[in-house]
Amino acid sequence: MKTGVVRFYNVDKNYGFITADDGSGETFVHISRIRKAGLEKLVGGQKINYLVKLDGLKDKNYASTLSLITDND
């Protein structure tokens, strides 16, 4: 599982990007994956755990299995 920071999230368009802590770049995240994780939305600057999956139809990576990192973690 990767860790990263939400760089950008657009609540009107329901997508955003997470920047990986390991320097491997950014990963797209869609509202469908956010809601599947039990979250309403993401906010820029939030720390998050996630998996990177490949969308075989679009040949692009996306974030899945999201969970917020809290100060208690």
LOMAR-609463 format. One record per residue: residue number from 1; residue in three letters; x, y, z of N, C-alpha, C in turn. Coordinates in steps of 0.2 Angstrom, whole numbers, plus 5000, padded with zeros to 4 digits. Example, Ala and Ser with C-alpha at 12.3 -4.5 7.8 and 13.67 -1.06 7.14 Angstrom:
BEGIN
+------+------+------+------+------+-------+-------+-------+------+------+------+
! resi ! resn ! n_c1 ! n_c2 ! n_c3 ! ca_c1 ! ca_c2 ! ca_c3 ! c_c1 ! c_c2 ! c_c3 !
+------+------+------+------+------+-------+-------+-------+------+------+------+
!    1 !  ALA ! 5066 ! 4972 ! 5039 !  5062 !  4978 !  5039 ! 5066 ! 4984 ! 5039 !
!    2 !  SER ! 5064 ! 4989 ! 5035 !  5068 !  4995 !  5036 ! 5064 ! 5000 ! 5039 !
+------+------+------+------+------+-------+-------+-------+------+------+------+
***
This chain:
BEGIN
+------+------+------+------+------+-------+-------+-------+------+------+------+
! resi ! resn ! n_c1 ! n_c2 ! n_c3 ! ca_c1 ! ca_c2 ! ca_c3 ! c_c1 ! c_c2 ! c_c3 !
+------+------+------+------+------+-------+-------+-------+------+------+------+
!    1 !  MET ! 5004 ! 4994 ! 5000 !  5000 !  5000 !  5000 ! 5004 ! 5006 ! 5000 !
!    2 !  LYS ! 5003 ! 5011 ! 4996 !  5006 !  5017 !  4996 ! 5003 ! 5022 ! 5000 !
!    3 !  THR ! 5008 ! 5027 ! 5002 !  5005 !  5033 !  5006 ! 5006 ! 5039 ! 5001 !
!    4 !  GLY ! 5002 ! 5044 ! 5002 !  5003 !  5050 !  4999 ! 4999 ! 5056 ! 5001 !
!    5 !  VAL ! 4999 ! 5062 ! 4998 !  4995 !  5068 !  5000 ! 4991 ! 5070 ! 4994 !
!    6 !  VAL ! 4984 ! 5071 ! 4996 !  4980 !  5074 !  4990 ! 4982 ! 5081 ! 4988 !
!    7 !  ARG ! 4984 ! 5081 ! 4982 !  4987 !  5087 !  4979 ! 4981 ! 5092 ! 4977 !
!    8 !  PHE ! 4976 ! 5088 ! 4974 !  4970 !  5092 !  4971 ! 4964 ! 5088 ! 4971 !
!    9 !  TYR ! 4958 ! 5091 ! 4973 !  4952 !  5087 !  4972 ! 4947 ! 5092 ! 4970 !
!   10 !  ASN ! 4943 ! 5091 ! 4965 !  4938 !  5095 !  4962 ! 4931 ! 5092 ! 4964 !
!   11 !  VAL ! 4928 ! 5095 ! 4969 !  4921 !  5093 !  4971 ! 4916 ! 5093 ! 4965 !
!   12 !  ASP ! 4917 ! 5098 ! 4961 !  4912 !  5099 !  4955 ! 4913 ! 5093 ! 4950 !
!   13 !  LYS ! 4919 ! 5091 ! 4949 !  4920 !  5086 !  4944 ! 4921 ! 5079 ! 4947 !
!   14 !  ASN ! 4922 ! 5079 ! 4953 !  4922 !  5072 !  4957 ! 4928 ! 5068 ! 4955 !
!   15 !  TYR ! 4934 ! 5072 ! 4955 !  4940 !  5068 !  4954 ! 4946 ! 5072 ! 4956 !
!   16 !  GLY ! 4952 ! 5069 ! 4957 !  4958 !  5073 !  4960 ! 4964 ! 5069 ! 4958 !
!   17 !  PHE ! 4969 ! 5071 ! 4962 !  4976 !  5067 !  4961 ! 4979 ! 5067 ! 4968 !
!   18 !  ILE ! 4982 ! 5061 ! 4969 !  4986 !  5060 !  4975 ! 4994 ! 5060 ! 4973 !
!   19 !  THR ! 4998 ! 5063 ! 4976 !  5005 !  5063 !  4975 ! 5008 ! 5058 ! 4980 !
!   20 !  ALA ! 5012 ! 5053 ! 4977 !  5015 !  5048 !  4981 ! 5021 ! 5050 ! 4985 !
!   21 !  ASP ! 5021 ! 5048 ! 4992 !  5027 !  5050 !  4996 ! 5033 ! 5047 ! 4994 !
!   22 !  ASP ! 5033 ! 5042 ! 4990 !  5039 !  5038 !  4988 ! 5042 ! 5042 ! 4981 !
!   23 !  GLY ! 5039 ! 5047 ! 4979 !  5042 !  5050 !  4973 ! 5040 ! 5047 ! 4966 !
!   24 !  SER ! 5035 ! 5042 ! 4966 !  5033 !  5039 !  4960 ! 5028 ! 5043 ! 4956 !
!   25 !  GLY ! 5026 ! 5048 ! 4958 !  5022 !  5052 !  4954 ! 5015 ! 5053 ! 4957 !
!   26 !  GLU ! 5010 ! 5055 ! 4952 !  5003 !  5056 !  4954 ! 4999 ! 5051 ! 4952 !
!   27 !  THR ! 4993 ! 5050 ! 4956 !  4988 !  5045 !  4954 ! 4982 ! 5048 ! 4954 !
!   28 !  PHE ! 4978 ! 5046 ! 4949 !  4971 !  5049 !  4948 ! 4966 ! 5046 ! 4953 !
!   29 !  VAL ! 4962 ! 5049 ! 4956 !  4957 !  5046 !  4960 ! 4950 ! 5049 ! 4958 !
!   30 !  HIS ! 4945 ! 5045 ! 4958 !  4938 !  5046 !  4956 ! 4933 ! 5046 ! 4962 !
!   31 !  ILE ! 4928 ! 5049 ! 4962 !  4923 !  5049 !  4968 ! 4920 ! 5042 ! 4969 !
!   32 !  SER ! 4920 ! 5038 ! 4964 !  4917 !  5031 !  4965 ! 4922 ! 5027 ! 4970 !
!   33 !  ARG ! 4928 ! 5028 ! 4969 !  4933 !  5025 !  4974 ! 4933 ! 5028 ! 4981 !
!   34 !  ILE ! 4932 ! 5035 ! 4981 !  4932 !  5038 !  4987 ! 4925 ! 5036 ! 4991 !
!   35 !  ARG ! 4920 ! 5035 ! 4988 !  4914 !  5033 !  4991 ! 4914 ! 5026 ! 4993 !
!   36 !  LYS ! 4917 ! 5022 ! 4989 !  4918 !  5015 !  4991 ! 4922 ! 5014 ! 4997 !
!   37 !  ALA ! 4926 ! 5019 ! 4999 !  4930 !  5019 !  5005 ! 4926 ! 5022 ! 5011 !
!   38 !  GLY ! 4920 ! 5024 ! 5010 !  4916 !  5027 !  5015 ! 4917 ! 5034 ! 5016 !
!   39 !  LEU ! 4920 ! 5037 ! 5011 !  4922 !  5045 !  5012 ! 4917 ! 5049 ! 5008 !
!   40 !  GLU ! 4916 ! 5055 ! 5010 !  4912 !  5059 !  5005 ! 4916 ! 5063 ! 5000 !
!   41 !  LYS ! 4922 ! 5065 ! 5002 !  4926 !  5068 !  4997 ! 4933 ! 5068 ! 5000 !
!   42 !  LEU ! 4938 ! 5071 ! 4996 !  4945 !  5072 !  4998 ! 4946 ! 5080 ! 4998 !
!   43 !  VAL ! 4951 ! 5082 ! 5002 !  4953 !  5089 !  5003 ! 4961 ! 5089 ! 5002 !
!   44 !  GLY ! 4963 ! 5094 ! 4998 !  4970 !  5095 !  4997 ! 4974 ! 5095 ! 5003 !
!   45 !  GLY ! 4979 ! 5092 ! 5004 !  4984 !  5091 !  5009 ! 4982 ! 5085 ! 5014 !
!   46 !  GLN ! 4977 ! 5082 ! 5013 !  4975 !  5076 !  5017 ! 4981 ! 5070 ! 5015 !
!   47 !  LYS ! 4983 ! 5067 ! 5021 !  4987 !  5061 !  5020 ! 4983 ! 5055 ! 5019 !
!   48 !  ILE ! 4985 ! 5050 ! 5015 !  4980 !  5045 !  5013 ! 4985 ! 5039 ! 5011 !
!   49 !  ASN ! 4982 ! 5033 ! 5013 !  4984 !  5026 !  5010 ! 4980 ! 5024 ! 5004 !
!   50 !  TYR ! 4983 ! 5021 ! 5000 !  4980 !  5019 !  4994 ! 4984 ! 5013 ! 4990 !
!   51 !  LEU ! 4980 ! 5010 ! 4986 !  4983 !  5005 !  4981 ! 4983 ! 5008 ! 4974 !
!   52 !  VAL ! 4987 ! 5007 ! 4970 !  4987 !  5009 !  4963 ! 4985 ! 5003 ! 4959 !
!   53 !  LYS ! 4980 ! 5004 ! 4955 !  4977 !  4999 !  4950 ! 4978 ! 5001 ! 4943 !
!   54 !  LEU ! 4978 ! 4997 ! 4938 !  4978 !  4999 !  4931 ! 4971 ! 4998 ! 4928 !
!   55 !  ASP ! 4968 ! 5003 ! 4925 !  4962 !  5002 !  4921 ! 4964 ! 5000 ! 4914 !
!   56 !  GLY ! 4963 ! 4993 ! 4913 !  4965 !  4990 !  4907 ! 4962 ! 4993 ! 4901 !
!   57 !  LEU ! 4956 ! 4996 ! 4901 !  4953 !  4999 !  4895 ! 4956 ! 5006 ! 4893 !
!   58 !  LYS ! 4958 ! 5010 ! 4898 !  4961 !  5016 !  4897 ! 4968 ! 5016 ! 4897 !
!   59 !  ASP ! 4971 ! 5010 ! 4900 !  4978 !  5010 !  4901 ! 4981 ! 5015 ! 4905 !
!   60 !  LYS ! 4978 ! 5017 ! 4911 !  4980 !  5022 !  4915 ! 4979 ! 5020 ! 4922 !
!   61 !  ASN ! 4983 ! 5022 ! 4927 !  4983 !  5020 !  4934 ! 4977 ! 5024 ! 4937 !
!   62 !  TYR ! 4975 ! 5021 ! 4943 !  4970 !  5025 !  4947 ! 4971 ! 5023 ! 4954 !
!   63 !  ALA ! 4969 ! 5027 ! 4959 !  4969 !  5025 !  4966 ! 4963 ! 5021 ! 4968 !
!   64 !  SER ! 4964 ! 5016 ! 4972 !  4959 !  5012 !  4975 ! 4960 ! 5010 ! 4982 !
!   65 !  THR ! 4955 ! 5007 ! 4986 !  4956 !  5005 !  4993 ! 4959 ! 5010 ! 4997 !
!   66 !  LEU ! 4956 ! 5016 ! 4997 !  4958 !  5022 !  5000 ! 4957 ! 5022 ! 5008 !
!   67 !  SER ! 4961 ! 5025 ! 5012 !  4960 !  5026 !  5019 ! 4964 ! 5032 ! 5021 !
!   68 !  LEU ! 4961 ! 5036 ! 5025 !  4964 !  5042 !  5028 ! 4969 ! 5040 ! 5033 !
!   69 !  ILE ! 4974 ! 5044 ! 5033 !  4979 !  5043 !  5038 ! 4978 ! 5049 ! 5043 !
!   70 !  THR ! 4977 ! 5047 ! 5050 !  4975 !  5052 !  5055 ! 4982 ! 5053 ! 5059 !
!   71 !  ASP ! 4981 ! 5058 ! 5063 !  4987 !  5059 !  5068 ! 4988 ! 5053 ! 5073 !
!   72 !  ASN ! 4983 ! 5049 ! 5074 !  4983 !  5044 !  5078 ! 4986 ! 5038 ! 5075 !
!   73 !  ASP ! 4987 ! 5038 ! 5068 !  4990 !  5032 !  5065 ! 4997 ! 5031 ! 5066 !
+------+------+------+------+------+-------+-------+-------+------+------+------+
***
